[in-house]
Amino acid sequence: MVIGLKRGVVELADHDPEWESLAVQMIDRLRRIFGATAKDIQHVGSTAIEGMKAKPIIDIAVGVQSLVDLDDVFIRLDKNGIVKSSAQPIPGDIVCAFKDRSVNEKYVVHIEEHESVQWRNHVEFRDYLNLFSKKANAYEALKISLAKLYPENQDAYLNGKREFIESTLNEARSYFMMRDKLDIRIFEPVEKGRSEDKKYYIETTKGQCMLLRITDVSDLDRKKAEYRMMERVFELGFITSQPFGFGLCNGGNSVYSLSDWLDREDAEPWGDWFYRIVQERIDFYIQWTDGVPYKLKSPFDFSFLSKYGKVFKVYDDQDSGNICFGVADDENKYFVKFAGAPTERSQISTVEAIDRMKSTVAIYQDLAHPLLTKLIYAEEIGGGFAMVFEWTDAECMGRQYPASREKFMQMPLDTRLRVFDDILAFHTHIAKQGYVAIDFYDGCIMYDFNTSRTILCDVELYAKIPYNNPIGRMWGSTRFMSPEEFELGAVIDEITNVYTMGATAFAFFGNERDRCFEQWVLSKELFDIAKQAVSDDRSQRQQSIEKFITEWKAAK
């Protein structure tokens, strides 16, 4: 029996049935240590996947009610030779190991909130690969190739698996959701089709074939409209997929629709003549450009978009009065933001939307920086106003994009530190330009995993100083807002932005709401610096972002 591996070494062993016996023994030991604090304890990781080659290190997940107030547990663990690791790369997963790891590392203990994202990731990944041998074989083949490439570079080995794991977790969540509704025999991803929905082919034990679509909850209104239209189309007797179900899934973070399977995924959408048949039964107008649907209050001529390229993505669920398009020509992709169309959620006139957009051009020009999404040009076109930016294939930290945020937050700790340093550098830059950040939050932060580059966006509300709070409760997320951003007439300045940077630190490295040390993954010295920055008393904060950076670097 092979068990244990030198730290930092990547070496796979043939699957050994004894791993499960050792896991059971460790689980019994941990139950005695945790007592009633443990809601569940399970064997996870590759050693828990039947027949799979794995690093001979056994992972055990301990599910607890809360990660707060575990001091007594850590004392009992320490008495049993188990300690909290110095590196804690993933929020919500407290990694522990045995003190004496000088020779071989044999066990890793993960303390997680029971039924949290991290807990479900561990359990569902294991269960899904145990159910589908084809997927397990693909994972094993990937691990073998990575182990050969990086025999002494564990970080590179882990990074090489990340994309496969994230993709498989998406499949697993969708599978387990539908397993509660259907007796599934086959469950496979569908790659064809133009939409960016995650699509799956399902075949039940009774031979019924279905198509499952999953998309981000930010597209709820559009997907609801599409599903209602599908119902109307089917009722009218057209040959189309029969709709079976629609709703929220993944804890309310995603939207699903289930329909009959038809081999028509590559077909062009029906023409405008068809939608006029059912349009009067829909609450808003659905329009298509280059095969991509979006909603408006009324029809609008977007034929001018062909100047920039072919539309492949639309962002229509905004209350700013703007609508945004991803477009591509033969060589490049662009992000086109347009004001002047009757957008479905807008509460302002098209004239006001155009005026607002025009005023933001100078902001992007004044704050131009390698970290800021690049404005290429702006112009009057199509009866409105357009701003054309470089496109980036990046993941966003914002909570409105749950899948993207999950990938973002699973970045290695050193990468998150580098992204945070980039954010500090950019806000030092805007202070030197005489600006103050307004409405900066996690939705403004992106990271391109292909180029290892931080990108910041949405600086439309940044303002020149001096600036005073004009409305009381200002624009933005309360998780990042200082007390003065709720006080009419209060000074909004660089000290306000120090608070924003401190709040951002907690979003990256701790709990952004209660800001406690127990959930902070960096040193106590860095925690104290971030905690000072978010003081309600302006005079107690660092008095400039440069001062914050100086203290932060010294403590690192």
MARTOR-999563 format. One record per residue (C-alpha): x, y, z; residue in one letter. Coordinates in steps of 0.1 Angstrom, whole numbers, plus 2048, in hexadecimal, padded with zeros to 3 digits. Each point is the difference from the previous one (the first is absolute). Last residue first. Example, Ala and Ser with C-alpha at 12.3 -4.5 7.8 and 13.67 -1.06 7.14 Angstrom:
% residues 2
8897F5847S7F27DE807A
END
This chain:
% residues 556
8269A1823K7FE81881DA81781A7EFA7EC7FD7E0K7DF807811W80D81E814E80E8117E1T7E17F87ECI7E980F81BF81681F800K7FE8027DAE7DA7FD803I80081F815S7F680A824Q8027DD80FQ7E07FD813R7FB80D824Q7F68237F5S7E47F37EAR7EF7F081ED7EA7E37F3D8217EC7FES8037EC7E0V8258087FBA8097F6823Q7F27DD7FAK8147FD7E1A821809812I7F67E981ED7FA7E37E9F8218057EFL8127FD822E7EB7E280AK80C7ED7E1S7EB7F57E3L7E27E97FDV7E7815813W7E27EB80BQ808800825E80C8247FEF7DD80E7FCC7F48187E5R7DB7F9807D7F58077DCR81E7FD7E9E80B7DF810N8257FC7F9G81B8027E5F7F280F7E1F7E081080CA81280B820F81B8117EBA7E58117EBT7F180F820A82280E809G80380E7DDM7DE810802T80980F822Y82080F7F1V7E980D7E4N7ED81581AT82280E80BI8068097DCE7E28167FFD7DA802805I7F781C818V7DE7FD80FA7E38157F2G7E67E5805L80D7E3815E7FE7DD7F3F8218007EDE80F810820E7FC7DE812P8167EE7E7S7F37EA7E4M80F7DF7F6F7E77E680DR7E581A7FCT8037FC7DAS8008207ECG7EF8207F8W7FC81A81CM7E780081DR7FF825807G7FC8117DFI81C8187F7P81D7F2815N81B81A7FCN81C8017E7Y8208147FEP80B7ED7ECI7F87F27DEK7E77E37FEA7FF7DB7FAY7DD7F77F5L8087F17DEE81D7EB80EV7F07DF7F5D81F7EB7F9C8207F1810L8157E67EFI81B7EA811T8157EB7E9R80D7DD802S7FD7FE7DAT7EA7E17FDN7F1804823F7F38227F8D7F5810821Y7E3818806M7F781981BI7E481A7FBC7E57E880DG8147FD821D7F8824809Y8098237F5F7E0816800D814821803I8268037FEA80E823805V8138137E5Y81C81A800G8167ED7E8Q8187F781DK7E27F0812A7F87EC7E0I8237F27FFH8007F6825T7DF7EF7F8H8117EC7E3F81D7F5816A7E97F481CL7EC7EB7E7I8207F17F2D80B7F7823D7DF7EE805F8067ED7E0V8227F680CR7F37F4822L7E57EC7EER81B7EF7EBT8147F781FD7E17F1810L7FA7E97E3P7E08087EDM7E17EF80CQ7EE821806M8018087DAF7F27DE7F6K7E3805819E7FB8237F4R7FC7F57DCS7E67E680AA7EE819816P7FE81D7E8Y7EB81A814Q8187FA81DR81B8147EEG8247F17FEM7FF8007DAC8127E77EAE81280D7E1A7FE7FB7DBD8088257F8T7F18167E5W8108217F9E7E781C803F7E88137E8V7EA81B80EM7E08067EDA7E781D7FFF7DD8027F1G7ED8047E0G8147E27F1G821811805I81081C815E8247F5808E8177F381AA8237F27FCY8187E480BI7F7801825L8187E8812K7F47ED81FT81480F81CL81F7ED80CL81880F7E6P7F3823809H7EA81B7F1A7F081481DL7FD8217EDD7F37EF7E0Q7E87E9812Y7F281E813I7FE8157E1A7EA7E67EFV7E97FF81ET7ED8207F7S7F57F27DFK7F07E2811M7EC816817R7F38167E3D7F67E17ECI7ED7F181EA7EF822806E7F48017DBV7F57DB802T7E980981DS8067F2823I7F27E2812Q8117E67EAS7F87DC806R7F57F67DCE8188157EDT7F08197E7P8208067ECA815820803G81E7F6813A8197E67F4F81D7ED80FK8157EC7E8V8187E680DF8187F67E3Y80F7E07F2K81C8007E7N80C7F27DFE7E47F67E8D7E7816813D7F17F9822A7E480F815V7F77FE824G7E3818805F7F481781CC7DF811806I7FE821813N7E3811812G8127FA821S7E87E680DD8127E27F0Q7F47DE7F5D8098047DBD8237F27FFY8037F07DDV81A7E77F3K80C7F47DEF7F881E7EAV8128007DEK81881D7F9G805825808Y7EE80F7E2K7E77E4802S7F381181FL7EF81A7EAF7E47E87FAS7F4806823F7DE80D7F7D7EA80181EF7DF7EE808P7EE808821S8067FC826K81F7EC7F8L80B7DB805K81E7ED7F3Y8057E37E8P8207F67EEV7FD7F27DDG81481B7EFD7E981A810T7DF7F480FW7E3814810Q7E87F781CI7E781B809Y7F2801823F7E37F1814D7FA7E47E8I7DD7F67F4R80081A7E4E8217F27F3Q7F17DE7F7V7FA8027DBI81881E7FCR81B7E880BY7FB7EB7E1F80381C7E7W81F80C812D8127E07F4G8047E0813W8237FA80FP81A7EF7E9E8047DB805A81F7F2811D7EE7F281FE7E57EF7EAR8047DB809D7E2802817L8007F6824W7E0809814D80581D819S80F809821L80882380AS81880B81BY80A820811V81E805816S80B810821N7E07F7813G8117E5815G80D7EE7E1N7DD8017F0C7E58177F6L7E37F77EAG7F27F27E0F7F07DF7F6G7F47E97E5F7FF8147E0P7F87ED7E0Q81B8067E6S7F380D7DFT7EA7F67E4I7E681C801F7DE7F880EG7F682280FL8047F2823E8247F77F9F8078247F5V7EF80E81FR8157E9817E8208097EEM7F6825803M7FC7FB826R8227F0801Y81181C7ECE7F081A817A80C7ED81FK8227FE7F1K8018257FAR7F4809823D8177E7811L82080A7EDD81280D820S7F77DD80EV81D7F17ECD7F77E67E6T7F77DB800I7EF7EE7E3R7F47DC802L7F67EE7E0L7EB7E0802M7FE7DC7F3C7E77E880EQ80D7DC7FFG7EF7F281FK821800813T8028257F9T8168117E6E80E822806I8158167E9Y80F81E811Y8048247F8K81381C811K7F281F7F1D8188157EBE7E97FE7E2S80B7F67DDR7FB7DB800G8167E1803K8137F6820E7E67EB811V80B7F2822P7F57DC808E7E77F0818F7F57DC7F8I7EB7E9815R7EC81A815I7E17F8814D7F3824801L7F781B81AK81A7FB81CD8197F57E6R7FB8227EFM81081481CM81B7E5804F8098037DBY8018267FES81780281ER8167E47F2A8038117DEE80B82180FN8187ED817L80E7EF7E1T8088217EFS81080E820E8157E1805I80B7FF7DBF80B824801E8127FC821R8157E17F8K81D8137F1G80081881DN8047E3818L81F7F27EEY80F8227FCA7FD806825D80D7DD808Q8218067EDN8177E2806E7F37E67E7P7F281C7EAY7FD7F27DCL7FD7DC809K7E780781BA7ED8167E8L7FC7E37E7S7F57E881BI7E781980EK7F08067DEL7FD7DB7FAA7F07FB822E7E781C7F9Y7F67F17DFA7FC7DE810N7E980F81BA7EB8107E5K7FB7DF7EEK7FB7EE821S7E1814808F7F17F9822L820800814N80A8207EEL7DF81180AY8037F4824D82380E805R7F88217EFF7E0802814E8107FB822V81D8187FCH7ED81B7EEN7E37FD818R81680781EW81181D7EFQ7DE80F7F6V7F37FC823S7EB7E280AE8137FC821H81781D806E8237F47F8E81D7F1813I8177EE7E7H8187E680FV81E7F57ECV8107DE807Y8207ED7F7K81B81B7FCE8227EE800N822807810V800821813S7DA801803R7FF7FE825D7E581980AK7E47ED7EEF7EB8147E8A7E481A800C7F08147E4V7E4818809I7E98017E1D7E881E7FFG8188167EDP8197EC7EBI826804802P8057FB826Q8267FE804A80E7FD823S7EE7DF805S7E97FC81FK80E7E5816V7FB7DB807I8167EE81AG7E37F3815N80581B81BK7FF8197E3D7DF7F37F4L7F1804823R80D824802I7F38077DCF7DE7F380BV7FE81681ED80981F7EAD7E57F77E7L7EC820807D7F78097DBV8037E67E4L7DB7F9805S7E97E1801Q81D7E87F9V8077E87E3G8217ED803V80F7F77DEA81C7E5800I81A7FE7E6D8177E27FFI8238047F0I80D7E57E9P7FF8177E2K7E67F07EAA7FA7E57E6K7DA7FA7FEM7F07DE805G7E280E814E802825809I807806826A8268017FBT7F981C7E7S7F181881AG7E67FA81AV7FB7E981FH7E380F814Q7F880F822I7DE80E808D7F1818819K820803813A7FD81781FT7EF7E3813A8217F0806G81D80F7EDF81C7EA80EI7ED7E0804R7F18057DDR8238077F3L80D7DE80CR7E27EE7F0D8068137DFI8257F6802M7F77DB803Q7E78027E3V81A8127EAA8197E4807L7E77E67F5S7F88147E1E8258037F7W8027DA804E7EF7FC7DEP82180C7F0D7FE8157E0H8218007EED81881B80CA8058237F3L81E816807E801825803V81A80B81AV7FB820814G7FF7EF822R80C7DC7FFK7E47E77FBL7EC7E9816G7EF7DE7FCI8097E37E9V7F37DE80AM
END
